[in-house]
């Protein structure tokens, strides 16, 4: 039962972080969401930073597993980038901000451990995208253009930025997947 409670806390807290922000939710909010007492949360996560770190570490693990799945199921760089695009936008359904984008928006207020993990997660994404772009350039699928790292940074910036605009305006519009072709030619 303890593991199920821990998982429920992580899931509910991730949702709160992605809708309200890290600083804006409390253990009282989380206790209400899960239906337990605040003291029970402290049993699993003595500090809010401990909870935040557990959320981001689990999230990074899930994303890395998705990257592996993409590499197994998608043969070329363009198809892998399209799968990343779909993965990214599926994570923002239901009015959620991208987790690490939401954390980055309040970086100065985050505890040091969460700041490091937020940077690490962006590095994980950019490193994977850069590797995919490098492979695509080497295979002739993508133009060399400005280079793999700059292409990766541009793609992630477009996706993160558009998700914040959608969240703020509540319009629900997404960038068209054709952006992958634009980046491939950039």
Helices and strands as residue ranges (DSSP letters): H 2-19, H 27-34, H 38-44, H 48-73, H 77-90, H 99-105, G 107-109, H 112-138, H 148-169, H 179-185
